[in-house]
Amino acid sequence: MTHVIAEPCIDVKDKACVAVCPVDCIHEDVPGEKPYNMLYIDPSECIDCGLCVPECPVDAIFHEEELPPQWAHFLEINRKAFEK
């Protein structure tokens, strides 16, 4: 299980979530390399602690099982952001 960053983060990228992540699994996009101007959670590094959720000022972080249907595709977007 993992947490997922969804659409509300696009063009916001508030890094309060990065500061509280104990495993540094939240990363900023690299222009031209990822599909959106946002932050991403590496699903292979996320320990599912949830510390990032209350820190997000735009409510963009969800547990994958609680991801709203309109943003379900962000689960795949976050995963693909870390494919080599």
PDB file with SEQRES, HELIX, SHEET and CRYST1 records, atoms N, CA, C and O in Angstrom:
SEQRES   1 A   84  MET THR HIS VAL ILE ALA GLU PRO CYS ILE ASP VAL LYS          
SEQRES   2 A   84  ASP LYS ALA CYS VAL ALA VAL CYS PRO VAL ASP CYS ILE          
SEQRES   3 A   84  HIS GLU ASP VAL PRO GLY GLU LYS PRO TYR ASN MET LEU          
SEQRES   4 A   84  TYR ILE ASP PRO SER GLU CYS ILE ASP CYS GLY LEU CYS          
SEQRES   5 A   84  VAL PRO GLU CYS PRO VAL ASP ALA ILE PHE HIS GLU GLU          
SEQRES   6 A   84  GLU LEU PRO PRO GLN TRP ALA HIS PHE LEU GLU ILE ASN          
SEQRES   7 A   84  ARG LYS ALA PHE GLU LYS                                      
HELIX    1 AA1 GLU A    7  CYS A    9  5                                   3    
HELIX    2 AA2 ALA A   16  VAL A   20  1                                   5    
HELIX    3 AA3 VAL A   53  GLU A   55  5                                   3    
HELIX    4 AA4 GLU A   64  GLU A   66  5                                   3    
HELIX    5 AA5 PRO A   69  TRP A   71  5                                   3    
HELIX    6 AA6 HIS A   73  LYS A   80  1                                   8    
SHEET    1 AA1 2 HIS A   3  ILE A   5  0                                        
SHEET    2 AA1 2 ILE A  61  HIS A  63 -1                                        
SHEET    1 AA2 2 ILE A  26  GLU A  28  0                                        
SHEET    2 AA2 2 LEU A  39  ILE A  41 -1                                        
CRYST1    1.000    1.000    1.000  90.00  90.00  90.00 P 1           1          
ATOM      1  N   MET A   1       0.843  -1.188   0.000  1.00  0.00           N  
ATOM      2  CA  MET A   1       0.000   0.000   0.000  1.00  0.00           C  
ATOM      3  C   MET A   1       0.884   1.244   0.000  1.00  0.00           C  
ATOM      4  O   MET A   1       2.022   1.225   0.468  1.00  0.00           O  
ATOM      5  N   THR A   2       0.333   2.308  -0.530  1.00  0.00           N  
ATOM      6  CA  THR A   2       1.097   3.547  -0.624  1.00  0.00           C  
ATOM      7  C   THR A   2       0.155   4.741  -0.588  1.00  0.00           C  
ATOM      8  O   THR A   2      -1.063   4.598  -0.694  1.00  0.00           O  
ATOM      9  N   HIS A   3       0.730   5.889  -0.441  1.00  0.00           N  
ATOM     10  CA  HIS A   3      -0.014   7.133  -0.562  1.00  0.00           C  
ATOM     11  C   HIS A   3       0.238   7.697  -1.960  1.00  0.00           C  
ATOM     12  O   HIS A   3       1.244   7.387  -2.597  1.00  0.00           O  
ATOM     13  N   VAL A   4      -0.686   8.522  -2.417  1.00  0.00           N  
ATOM     14  CA  VAL A   4      -0.646   9.035  -3.780  1.00  0.00           C  
ATOM     15  C   VAL A   4      -0.902  10.537  -3.750  1.00  0.00           C  
ATOM     16  O   VAL A   4      -1.761  11.014  -3.008  1.00  0.00           O  
ATOM     17  N   ILE A   5      -0.157  11.274  -4.555  1.00  0.00           N  
ATOM     18  CA  ILE A   5      -0.409  12.706  -4.704  1.00  0.00           C  
ATOM     19  C   ILE A   5      -1.236  12.880  -5.967  1.00  0.00           C  
ATOM     20  O   ILE A   5      -0.907  12.331  -7.019  1.00  0.00           O  
ATOM     21  N   ALA A   6      -2.325  13.657  -5.853  1.00  0.00           N  
ATOM     22  CA  ALA A   6      -3.277  13.809  -6.953  1.00  0.00           C  
ATOM     23  C   ALA A   6      -3.313  15.239  -7.489  1.00  0.00           C  
ATOM     24  O   ALA A   6      -2.479  16.075  -7.143  1.00  0.00           O  
ATOM     25  N   GLU A   7      -4.279  15.486  -8.322  1.00  0.00           N  
ATOM     26  CA  GLU A   7      -4.410  16.726  -9.096  1.00  0.00           C  
ATOM     27  C   GLU A   7      -4.281  18.042  -8.316  1.00  0.00           C  
ATOM     28  O   GLU A   7      -3.710  18.992  -8.852  1.00  0.00           O  
ATOM     29  N   PRO A   8      -4.781  18.146  -7.077  1.00  0.00           N  
ATOM     30  CA  PRO A   8      -4.663  19.442  -6.395  1.00  0.00           C  
ATOM     31  C   PRO A   8      -3.232  19.948  -6.224  1.00  0.00           C  
ATOM     32  O   PRO A   8      -3.025  21.136  -5.974  1.00  0.00           O  
ATOM     33  N   CYS A   9      -2.252  19.068  -6.354  1.00  0.00           N  
ATOM     34  CA  CYS A   9      -0.843  19.475  -6.214  1.00  0.00           C  
ATOM     35  C   CYS A   9      -0.295  20.145  -7.477  1.00  0.00           C  
ATOM     36  O   CYS A   9       0.708  20.856  -7.413  1.00  0.00           O  
ATOM     37  N   ILE A  10      -0.940  19.926  -8.610  1.00  0.00           N  
ATOM     38  CA  ILE A  10      -0.426  20.463  -9.870  1.00  0.00           C  
ATOM     39  C   ILE A  10      -0.279  21.980  -9.770  1.00  0.00           C  
ATOM     40  O   ILE A  10      -1.218  22.682  -9.395  1.00  0.00           O  
ATOM     41  N   ASP A  11       0.898  22.470 -10.108  1.00  0.00           N  
ATOM     42  CA  ASP A  11       1.279  23.886 -10.083  1.00  0.00           C  
ATOM     43  C   ASP A  11       1.281  24.503  -8.685  1.00  0.00           C  
ATOM     44  O   ASP A  11       1.381  25.723  -8.555  1.00  0.00           O  
ATOM     45  N   VAL A  12       1.173  23.677  -7.633  1.00  0.00           N  
ATOM     46  CA  VAL A  12       1.256  24.172  -6.258  1.00  0.00           C  
ATOM     47  C   VAL A  12       2.588  23.746  -5.651  1.00  0.00           C  
ATOM     48  O   VAL A  12       3.389  24.593  -5.255  1.00  0.00           O  
ATOM     49  N   LYS A  13       2.823  22.475  -5.576  1.00  0.00           N  
ATOM     50  CA  LYS A  13       4.056  21.887  -5.068  1.00  0.00           C  
ATOM     51  C   LYS A  13       4.521  22.450  -3.724  1.00  0.00           C  
ATOM     52  O   LYS A  13       5.705  22.733  -3.545  1.00  0.00           O  
ATOM     53  N   ASP A  14       3.601  22.609  -2.793  1.00  0.00           N  
ATOM     54  CA  ASP A  14       3.979  22.995  -1.440  1.00  0.00           C  
ATOM     55  C   ASP A  14       4.771  21.826  -0.839  1.00  0.00           C  
ATOM     56  O   ASP A  14       4.300  20.689  -0.874  1.00  0.00           O  
ATOM     57  N   LYS A  15       5.919  22.076  -0.310  1.00  0.00           N  
ATOM     58  CA  LYS A  15       6.809  21.005   0.132  1.00  0.00           C  
ATOM     59  C   LYS A  15       6.723  20.691   1.626  1.00  0.00           C  
ATOM     60  O   LYS A  15       7.646  20.097   2.183  1.00  0.00           O  
ATOM     61  N   ALA A  16       5.638  21.077   2.273  1.00  0.00           N  
ATOM     62  CA  ALA A  16       5.480  20.738   3.689  1.00  0.00           C  
ATOM     63  C   ALA A  16       5.466  19.226   3.886  1.00  0.00           C  
ATOM     64  O   ALA A  16       5.946  18.726   4.903  1.00  0.00           O  
ATOM     65  N   CYS A  17       4.922  18.504   2.923  1.00  0.00           N  
ATOM     66  CA  CYS A  17       4.873  17.041   3.010  1.00  0.00           C  
ATOM     67  C   CYS A  17       6.275  16.435   2.938  1.00  0.00           C  
ATOM     68  O   CYS A  17       6.559  15.433   3.593  1.00  0.00           O  
ATOM     69  N   VAL A  18       7.131  17.041   2.150  1.00  0.00           N  
ATOM     70  CA  VAL A  18       8.505  16.554   1.999  1.00  0.00           C  
ATOM     71  C   VAL A  18       9.237  16.646   3.337  1.00  0.00           C  
ATOM     72  O   VAL A  18       9.991  15.746   3.706  1.00  0.00           O  
ATOM     73  N   ALA A  19       9.012  17.723   4.043  1.00  0.00           N  
ATOM     74  CA  ALA A  19       9.717  17.960   5.306  1.00  0.00           C  
ATOM     75  C   ALA A  19       9.398  16.925   6.381  1.00  0.00           C  
ATOM     76  O   ALA A  19      10.238  16.653   7.239  1.00  0.00           O  
ATOM     77  N   VAL A  20       8.192  16.339   6.348  1.00  0.00           N  
ATOM     78  CA  VAL A  20       7.808  15.391   7.393  1.00  0.00           C  
ATOM     79  C   VAL A  20       7.983  13.932   6.999  1.00  0.00           C  
ATOM     80  O   VAL A  20       7.816  13.044   7.836  1.00  0.00           O  
ATOM     81  N   CYS A  21       8.314  13.672   5.755  1.00  0.00           N  
ATOM     82  CA  CYS A  21       8.441  12.287   5.294  1.00  0.00           C  
ATOM     83  C   CYS A  21       9.697  11.641   5.895  1.00  0.00           C  
ATOM     84  O   CYS A  21      10.807  12.109   5.642  1.00  0.00           O  
ATOM     85  N   PRO A  22       9.534  10.572   6.687  1.00  0.00           N  
ATOM     86  CA  PRO A  22      10.697   9.964   7.341  1.00  0.00           C  
ATOM     87  C   PRO A  22      11.596   9.155   6.403  1.00  0.00           C  
ATOM     88  O   PRO A  22      12.719   8.812   6.771  1.00  0.00           O  
ATOM     89  N   VAL A  23      11.113   8.849   5.199  1.00  0.00           N  
ATOM     90  CA  VAL A  23      11.923   8.049   4.280  1.00  0.00           C  
ATOM     91  C   VAL A  23      12.254   8.787   2.979  1.00  0.00           C  
ATOM     92  O   VAL A  23      12.779   8.187   2.041  1.00  0.00           O  
ATOM     93  N   ASP A  24      11.956  10.051   2.927  1.00  0.00           N  
ATOM     94  CA  ASP A  24      12.257  10.882   1.753  1.00  0.00           C  
ATOM     95  C   ASP A  24      11.739  10.272   0.444  1.00  0.00           C  
ATOM     96  O   ASP A  24      12.474  10.175  -0.539  1.00  0.00           O  
ATOM     97  N   CYS A  25      10.471   9.866   0.446  1.00  0.00           N  
ATOM     98  CA  CYS A  25       9.904   9.240  -0.754  1.00  0.00           C  
ATOM     99  C   CYS A  25       9.105  10.213  -1.614  1.00  0.00           C  
ATOM    100  O   CYS A  25       8.555   9.812  -2.640  1.00  0.00           O  
ATOM    101  N   ILE A  26       9.028  11.482  -1.219  1.00  0.00           N  
ATOM    102  CA  ILE A  26       8.288  12.482  -1.987  1.00  0.00           C  
ATOM    103  C   ILE A  26       9.296  13.324  -2.759  1.00  0.00           C  
ATOM    104  O   ILE A  26      10.214  13.913  -2.188  1.00  0.00           O  
ATOM    105  N   HIS A  27       9.096  13.363  -4.074  1.00  0.00           N  
ATOM    106  CA  HIS A  27      10.064  14.022  -4.944  1.00  0.00           C  
ATOM    107  C   HIS A  27       9.382  15.016  -5.871  1.00  0.00           C  
ATOM    108  O   HIS A  27       8.220  14.851  -6.239  1.00  0.00           O  
ATOM    109  N   GLU A  28      10.119  16.040  -6.237  1.00  0.00           N  
ATOM    110  CA  GLU A  28       9.634  17.047  -7.166  1.00  0.00           C  
ATOM    111  C   GLU A  28       9.869  16.562  -8.584  1.00  0.00           C  
ATOM    112  O   GLU A  28      10.824  15.834  -8.853  1.00  0.00           O  
ATOM    113  N   ASP A  29       8.998  16.967  -9.480  1.00  0.00           N  
ATOM    114  CA  ASP A  29       9.177  16.582 -10.874  1.00  0.00           C  
ATOM    115  C   ASP A  29      10.395  17.273 -11.476  1.00  0.00           C  
ATOM    116  O   ASP A  29      10.847  18.314 -11.000  1.00  0.00           O  
ATOM    117  N   VAL A  30      10.895  16.675 -12.509  1.00  0.00           N  
ATOM    118  CA  VAL A  30      11.974  17.256 -13.283  1.00  0.00           C  
ATOM    119  C   VAL A  30      11.345  17.733 -14.588  1.00  0.00           C  
ATOM    120  O   VAL A  30      10.795  16.919 -15.329  1.00  0.00           O  
ATOM    121  N   PRO A  31      11.411  19.027 -14.889  1.00  0.00           N  
ATOM    122  CA  PRO A  31      10.752  19.533 -16.104  1.00  0.00           C  
ATOM    123  C   PRO A  31      11.108  18.720 -17.338  1.00  0.00           C  
ATOM    124  O   PRO A  31      12.277  18.447 -17.610  1.00  0.00           O  
ATOM    125  N   GLY A  32      10.078  18.341 -18.076  1.00  0.00           N  
ATOM    126  CA  GLY A  32      10.264  17.582 -19.298  1.00  0.00           C  
ATOM    127  C   GLY A  32      10.376  16.081 -19.104  1.00  0.00           C  
ATOM    128  O   GLY A  32      10.353  15.333 -20.081  1.00  0.00           O  
ATOM    129  N   GLU A  33      10.498  15.623 -17.860  1.00  0.00           N  
ATOM    130  CA  GLU A  33      10.648  14.192 -17.620  1.00  0.00           C  
ATOM    131  C   GLU A  33       9.403  13.543 -17.041  1.00  0.00           C  
ATOM    132  O   GLU A  33       9.257  12.325 -17.141  1.00  0.00           O  
ATOM    133  N   LYS A  34       8.515  14.295 -16.450  1.00  0.00           N  
ATOM    134  CA  LYS A  34       7.307  13.737 -15.842  1.00  0.00           C  
ATOM    135  C   LYS A  34       6.105  14.500 -16.375  1.00  0.00           C  
ATOM    136  O   LYS A  34       6.251  15.620 -16.865  1.00  0.00           O  
ATOM    137  N   PRO A  35       4.925  13.912 -16.286  1.00  0.00           N  
ATOM    138  CA  PRO A  35       3.776  14.507 -16.981  1.00  0.00           C  
ATOM    139  C   PRO A  35       3.186  15.789 -16.378  1.00  0.00           C  
ATOM    140  O   PRO A  35       2.533  16.550 -17.091  1.00  0.00           O  
ATOM    141  N   TYR A  36       3.399  16.040 -15.095  1.00  0.00           N  
ATOM    142  CA  TYR A  36       2.752  17.197 -14.471  1.00  0.00           C  
ATOM    143  C   TYR A  36       3.730  17.971 -13.600  1.00  0.00           C  
ATOM    144  O   TYR A  36       4.722  17.415 -13.129  1.00  0.00           O  
ATOM    145  N   ASN A  37       3.451  19.249 -13.388  1.00  0.00           N  
ATOM    146  CA  ASN A  37       4.232  20.110 -12.514  1.00  0.00           C  
ATOM    147  C   ASN A  37       3.707  19.926 -11.089  1.00  0.00           C  
ATOM    148  O   ASN A  37       2.881  20.701 -10.609  1.00  0.00           O  
ATOM    149  N   MET A  38       4.214  18.864 -10.418  1.00  0.00           N  
ATOM    150  CA  MET A  38       3.701  18.512  -9.097  1.00  0.00           C  
ATOM    151  C   MET A  38       4.746  17.688  -8.351  1.00  0.00           C  
ATOM    152  O   MET A  38       5.841  17.445  -8.858  1.00  0.00           O  
ATOM    153  N   LEU A  39       4.395  17.270  -7.156  1.00  0.00           N  
ATOM    154  CA  LEU A  39       5.225  16.352  -6.388  1.00  0.00           C  
ATOM    155  C   LEU A  39       4.708  14.935  -6.605  1.00  0.00           C  
ATOM    156  O   LEU A  39       3.547  14.740  -6.967  1.00  0.00           O  
ATOM    157  N   TYR A  40       5.571  13.948  -6.384  1.00  0.00           N  
ATOM    158  CA  TYR A  40       5.219  12.551  -6.583  1.00  0.00           C  
ATOM    159  C   TYR A  40       5.699  11.734  -5.389  1.00  0.00           C  
ATOM    160  O   TYR A  40       6.716  12.061  -4.778  1.00  0.00           O  
ATOM    161  N   ILE A  41       4.971  10.674  -5.058  1.00  0.00           N  
ATOM    162  CA  ILE A  41       5.390   9.737  -4.014  1.00  0.00           C  
ATOM    163  C   ILE A  41       5.874   8.472  -4.689  1.00  0.00           C  
ATOM    164  O   ILE A  41       5.155   7.865  -5.483  1.00  0.00           O  
ATOM    165  N   ASP A  42       7.099   8.076  -4.370  1.00  0.00           N  
ATOM    166  CA  ASP A  42       7.658   6.843  -4.917  1.00  0.00           C  
ATOM    167  C   ASP A  42       7.012   5.668  -4.183  1.00  0.00           C  
ATOM    168  O   ASP A  42       7.260   5.485  -2.991  1.00  0.00           O  
ATOM    169  N   PRO A  43       6.192   4.871  -4.864  1.00  0.00           N  
ATOM    170  CA  PRO A  43       5.484   3.788  -4.191  1.00  0.00           C  
ATOM    171  C   PRO A  43       6.406   2.693  -3.656  1.00  0.00           C  
ATOM    172  O   PRO A  43       6.026   1.960  -2.743  1.00  0.00           O  
ATOM    173  N   SER A  44       7.598   2.575  -4.205  1.00  0.00           N  
ATOM    174  CA  SER A  44       8.522   1.561  -3.702  1.00  0.00           C  
ATOM    175  C   SER A  44       9.235   2.009  -2.426  1.00  0.00           C  
ATOM    176  O   SER A  44       9.825   1.187  -1.724  1.00  0.00           O  
ATOM    177  N   GLU A  45       9.183   3.310  -2.123  1.00  0.00           N  
ATOM    178  CA  GLU A  45       9.840   3.837  -0.929  1.00  0.00           C  
ATOM    179  C   GLU A  45       8.850   4.186   0.189  1.00  0.00           C  
ATOM    180  O   GLU A  45       9.222   4.206   1.363  1.00  0.00           O  
ATOM    181  N   CYS A  46       7.600   4.458  -0.171  1.00  0.00           N  
ATOM    182  CA  CYS A  46       6.595   4.883   0.810  1.00  0.00           C  
ATOM    183  C   CYS A  46       6.346   3.776   1.830  1.00  0.00           C  
ATOM    184  O   CYS A  46       6.123   2.623   1.463  1.00  0.00           O  
ATOM    185  N   ILE A  47       6.387   4.136   3.119  1.00  0.00           N  
ATOM    186  CA  ILE A  47       6.140   3.164   4.181  1.00  0.00           C  
ATOM    187  C   ILE A  47       4.715   3.285   4.719  1.00  0.00           C  
ATOM    188  O   ILE A  47       4.371   2.666   5.727  1.00  0.00           O  
ATOM    189  N   ASP A  48       3.896   4.077   4.050  1.00  0.00           N  
ATOM    190  CA  ASP A  48       2.479   4.184   4.378  1.00  0.00           C  
ATOM    191  C   ASP A  48       2.237   4.732   5.789  1.00  0.00           C  
ATOM    192  O   ASP A  48       1.295   4.320   6.467  1.00  0.00           O  
ATOM    193  N   CYS A  49       3.087   5.656   6.219  1.00  0.00           N  
ATOM    194  CA  CYS A  49       2.946   6.200   7.571  1.00  0.00           C  
ATOM    195  C   CYS A  49       1.847   7.262   7.667  1.00  0.00           C  
ATOM    196  O   CYS A  49       1.262   7.453   8.733  1.00  0.00           O  
ATOM    197  N   GLY A  50       1.563   7.952   6.555  1.00  0.00           N  
ATOM    198  CA  GLY A  50       0.507   8.950   6.534  1.00  0.00           C  
ATOM    199  C   GLY A  50       0.869  10.307   7.112  1.00  0.00           C  
ATOM    200  O   GLY A  50       0.002  11.177   7.204  1.00  0.00           O  
ATOM    201  N   LEU A  51       2.116  10.517   7.503  1.00  0.00           N  
ATOM    202  CA  LEU A  51       2.508  11.798   8.087  1.00  0.00           C  
ATOM    203  C   LEU A  51       2.353  12.953   7.100  1.00  0.00           C  
ATOM    204  O   LEU A  51       2.155  14.096   7.513  1.00  0.00           O  
ATOM    205  N   CYS A  52       2.441  12.671   5.825  1.00  0.00           N  
ATOM    206  CA  CYS A  52       2.348  13.711   4.802  1.00  0.00           C  
ATOM    207  C   CYS A  52       0.928  14.236   4.610  1.00  0.00           C  
ATOM    208  O   CYS A  52       0.743  15.393   4.231  1.00  0.00           O  
ATOM    209  N   VAL A  53      -0.064  13.409   4.865  1.00  0.00           N  
ATOM    210  CA  VAL A  53      -1.461  13.765   4.565  1.00  0.00           C  
ATOM    211  C   VAL A  53      -1.910  15.059   5.248  1.00  0.00           C  
ATOM    212  O   VAL A  53      -2.392  15.958   4.558  1.00  0.00           O  
ATOM    213  N   PRO A  54      -1.775  15.194   6.565  1.00  0.00           N  
ATOM    214  CA  PRO A  54      -2.260  16.430   7.201  1.00  0.00           C  
ATOM    215  C   PRO A  54      -1.412  17.660   6.885  1.00  0.00           C  
ATOM    216  O   PRO A  54      -1.853  18.786   7.113  1.00  0.00           O  
ATOM    217  N   GLU A  55      -0.209  17.462   6.367  1.00  0.00           N  
ATOM    218  CA  GLU A  55       0.671  18.592   6.054  1.00  0.00           C  
ATOM    219  C   GLU A  55       0.337  19.251   4.722  1.00  0.00           C  
ATOM    220  O   GLU A  55       0.755  20.384   4.479  1.00  0.00           O  
ATOM    221  N   CYS A  56      -0.398  18.576   3.864  1.00  0.00           N  
ATOM    222  CA  CYS A  56      -0.689  19.105   2.536  1.00  0.00           C  
ATOM    223  C   CYS A  56      -1.772  20.184   2.615  1.00  0.00           C  
ATOM    224  O   CYS A  56      -2.904  19.894   3.003  1.00  0.00           O  
ATOM    225  N   PRO A  57      -1.434  21.429   2.248  1.00  0.00           N  
ATOM    226  CA  PRO A  57      -2.405  22.529   2.369  1.00  0.00           C  
ATOM    227  C   PRO A  57      -3.524  22.483   1.321  1.00  0.00           C  
ATOM    228  O   PRO A  57      -4.524  23.190   1.451  1.00  0.00           O  
ATOM    229  N   VAL A  58      -3.357  21.653   0.281  1.00  0.00           N  
ATOM    230  CA  VAL A  58      -4.394  21.581  -0.760  1.00  0.00           C  
ATOM    231  C   VAL A  58      -5.091  20.219  -0.780  1.00  0.00           C  
ATOM    232  O   VAL A  58      -5.814  19.908  -1.726  1.00  0.00           O  
ATOM    233  N   ASP A  59      -4.878  19.414   0.249  1.00  0.00           N  
ATOM    234  CA  ASP A  59      -5.507  18.091   0.366  1.00  0.00           C  
ATOM    235  C   ASP A  59      -5.321  17.248  -0.893  1.00  0.00           C  
ATOM    236  O   ASP A  59      -6.284  16.726  -1.453  1.00  0.00           O  
ATOM    237  N   ALA A  60      -4.077  17.125  -1.325  1.00  0.00           N  
ATOM    238  CA  ALA A  60      -3.768  16.387  -2.546  1.00  0.00           C  
ATOM    239  C   ALA A  60      -3.252  14.978  -2.287  1.00  0.00           C  
ATOM    240  O   ALA A  60      -3.042  14.226  -3.240  1.00  0.00           O  
ATOM    241  N   ILE A  61      -3.040  14.593  -1.022  1.00  0.00           N  
ATOM    242  CA  ILE A  61      -2.436  13.293  -0.721  1.00  0.00           C  
ATOM    243  C   ILE A  61      -3.486  12.363  -0.124  1.00  0.00           C  
ATOM    244  O   ILE A  61      -4.203  12.713   0.813  1.00  0.00           O  
ATOM    245  N   PHE A  62      -3.551  11.164  -0.703  1.00  0.00           N  
ATOM    246  CA  PHE A  62      -4.540  10.172  -0.291  1.00  0.00           C  
ATOM    247  C   PHE A  62      -3.886   8.802  -0.174  1.00  0.00           C  
ATOM    248  O   PHE A  62      -2.927   8.495  -0.882  1.00  0.00           O  
ATOM    249  N   HIS A  63      -4.417   7.984   0.731  1.00  0.00           N  
ATOM    250  CA  HIS A  63      -4.036   6.576   0.724  1.00  0.00           C  
ATOM    251  C   HIS A  63      -4.612   6.003  -0.558  1.00  0.00           C  
ATOM    252  O   HIS A  63      -5.709   6.390  -0.960  1.00  0.00           O  
ATOM    253  N   GLU A  64      -3.905   5.096  -1.210  1.00  0.00           N  
ATOM    254  CA  GLU A  64      -4.352   4.603  -2.513  1.00  0.00           C  
ATOM    255  C   GLU A  64      -5.765   4.031  -2.475  1.00  0.00           C  
ATOM    256  O   GLU A  64      -6.474   4.098  -3.479  1.00  0.00           O  
ATOM    257  N   GLU A  65      -6.190   3.477  -1.356  1.00  0.00           N  
ATOM    258  CA  GLU A  65      -7.544   2.917  -1.254  1.00  0.00           C  
ATOM    259  C   GLU A  65      -8.604   3.992  -1.045  1.00  0.00           C  
ATOM    260  O   GLU A  65      -9.797   3.715  -1.170  1.00  0.00           O  
ATOM    261  N   GLU A  66      -8.186   5.204  -0.732  1.00  0.00           N  
ATOM    262  CA  GLU A  66      -9.122   6.305  -0.499  1.00  0.00           C  
ATOM    263  C   GLU A  66      -9.038   7.382  -1.577  1.00  0.00           C  
ATOM    264  O   GLU A  66      -9.622   8.456  -1.431  1.00  0.00           O  
ATOM    265  N   LEU A  67      -8.326   7.102  -2.640  1.00  0.00           N  
ATOM    266  CA  LEU A  67      -8.165   8.044  -3.740  1.00  0.00           C  
ATOM    267  C   LEU A  67      -9.524   8.276  -4.405  1.00  0.00           C  
ATOM    268  O   LEU A  67     -10.158   7.311  -4.833  1.00  0.00           O  
ATOM    269  N   PRO A  68      -9.991   9.528  -4.505  1.00  0.00           N  
ATOM    270  CA  PRO A  68     -11.279   9.789  -5.144  1.00  0.00           C  
ATOM    271  C   PRO A  68     -11.301   9.260  -6.579  1.00  0.00           C  
ATOM    272  O   PRO A  68     -10.288   9.330  -7.276  1.00  0.00           O  
ATOM    273  N   PRO A  69     -12.432   8.738  -7.023  1.00  0.00           N  
ATOM    274  CA  PRO A  69     -12.512   8.131  -8.361  1.00  0.00           C  
ATOM    275  C   PRO A  69     -12.029   9.036  -9.489  1.00  0.00           C  
ATOM    276  O   PRO A  69     -11.413   8.559 -10.442  1.00  0.00           O  
ATOM    277  N   GLN A  70     -12.303  10.335  -9.393  1.00  0.00           N  
ATOM    278  CA  GLN A  70     -11.891  11.237 -10.468  1.00  0.00           C  
ATOM    279  C   GLN A  70     -10.372  11.386 -10.562  1.00  0.00           C  
ATOM    280  O   GLN A  70      -9.859  11.881 -11.566  1.00  0.00           O  
ATOM    281  N   TRP A  71      -9.656  10.965  -9.529  1.00  0.00           N  
ATOM    282  CA  TRP A  71      -8.198  11.055  -9.525  1.00  0.00           C  
ATOM    283  C   TRP A  71      -7.532   9.683  -9.462  1.00  0.00           C  
ATOM    284  O   TRP A  71      -6.335   9.595  -9.187  1.00  0.00           O  
ATOM    285  N   ALA A  72      -8.271   8.633  -9.707  1.00  0.00           N  
ATOM    286  CA  ALA A  72      -7.732   7.269  -9.629  1.00  0.00           C  
ATOM    287  C   ALA A  72      -6.515   7.082 -10.538  1.00  0.00           C  
ATOM    288  O   ALA A  72      -5.601   6.328 -10.203  1.00  0.00           O  
ATOM    289  N   HIS A  73      -6.502   7.758 -11.676  1.00  0.00           N  
ATOM    290  CA  HIS A  73      -5.379   7.615 -12.613  1.00  0.00           C  
ATOM    291  C   HIS A  73      -4.061   8.153 -12.044  1.00  0.00           C  
ATOM    292  O   HIS A  73      -2.996   7.858 -12.588  1.00  0.00           O  
ATOM    293  N   PHE A  74      -4.113   8.931 -10.966  1.00  0.00           N  
ATOM    294  CA  PHE A  74      -2.875   9.442 -10.365  1.00  0.00           C  
ATOM    295  C   PHE A  74      -2.082   8.350  -9.658  1.00  0.00           C  
ATOM    296  O   PHE A  74      -0.892   8.533  -9.399  1.00  0.00           O  
ATOM    297  N   LEU A  75      -2.702   7.231  -9.341  1.00  0.00           N  
ATOM    298  CA  LEU A  75      -1.962   6.103  -8.782  1.00  0.00           C  
ATOM    299  C   LEU A  75      -0.935   5.630  -9.809  1.00  0.00           C  
ATOM    300  O   LEU A  75       0.229   5.411  -9.473  1.00  0.00           O  
ATOM    301  N   GLU A  76      -1.359   5.475 -11.043  1.00  0.00           N  
ATOM    302  CA  GLU A  76      -0.471   5.064 -12.122  1.00  0.00           C  
ATOM    303  C   GLU A  76       0.527   6.176 -12.480  1.00  0.00           C  
ATOM    304  O   GLU A  76       1.685   5.893 -12.787  1.00  0.00           O  
ATOM    305  N   ILE A  77       0.085   7.419 -12.442  1.00  0.00           N  
ATOM    306  CA  ILE A  77       0.975   8.549 -12.748  1.00  0.00           C  
ATOM    307  C   ILE A  77       2.128   8.599 -11.749  1.00  0.00           C  
ATOM    308  O   ILE A  77       3.279   8.790 -12.140  1.00  0.00           O  
ATOM    309  N   ASN A  78       1.821   8.426 -10.446  1.00  0.00           N  
ATOM    310  CA  ASN A  78       2.884   8.428  -9.434  1.00  0.00           C  
ATOM    311  C   ASN A  78       3.831   7.254  -9.652  1.00  0.00           C  
ATOM    312  O   ASN A  78       5.046   7.418  -9.542  1.00  0.00           O  
ATOM    313  N   ARG A  79       3.300   6.082  -9.957  1.00  0.00           N  
ATOM    314  CA  ARG A  79       4.135   4.900 -10.178  1.00  0.00           C  
ATOM    315  C   ARG A  79       5.041   5.101 -11.387  1.00  0.00           C  
ATOM    316  O   ARG A  79       6.241   4.836 -11.315  1.00  0.00           O  
ATOM    317  N   LYS A  80       4.477   5.566 -12.493  1.00  0.00           N  
ATOM    318  CA  LYS A  80       5.264   5.740 -13.718  1.00  0.00           C  
ATOM    319  C   LYS A  80       6.322   6.826 -13.595  1.00  0.00           C  
ATOM    320  O   LYS A  80       7.319   6.804 -14.318  1.00  0.00           O  
ATOM    321  N   ALA A  81       6.118   7.773 -12.688  1.00  0.00           N  
ATOM    322  CA  ALA A  81       7.097   8.846 -12.500  1.00  0.00           C  
ATOM    323  C   ALA A  81       8.444   8.303 -12.017  1.00  0.00           C  
ATOM    324  O   ALA A  81       9.464   8.984 -12.129  1.00  0.00           O  
ATOM    325  N   PHE A  82       8.450   7.075 -11.479  1.00  0.00           N  
ATOM    326  CA  PHE A  82       9.680   6.503 -10.941  1.00  0.00           C  
ATOM    327  C   PHE A  82      10.208   5.329 -11.753  1.00  0.00           C  
ATOM    328  O   PHE A  82      11.153   4.661 -11.334  1.00  0.00           O  
ATOM    329  N   GLU A  83       9.609   5.073 -12.908  1.00  0.00           N  
ATOM    330  CA  GLU A  83      10.145   4.047 -13.789  1.00  0.00           C  
ATOM    331  C   GLU A  83      11.397   4.577 -14.462  1.00  0.00           C  
ATOM    332  O   GLU A  83      11.463   5.749 -14.831  1.00  0.00           O  
ATOM    333  N   LYS A  84      12.353   3.746 -14.616  1.00  0.00           N  
ATOM    334  CA  LYS A  84      13.616   4.161 -15.255  1.00  0.00           C  
ATOM    335  C   LYS A  84      13.566   3.862 -16.725  1.00  0.00           C  
ATOM    336  O   LYS A  84      14.528   4.135 -17.443  1.00  0.00           O  
TER     337      LYS A  84                                                      
END                                                                             
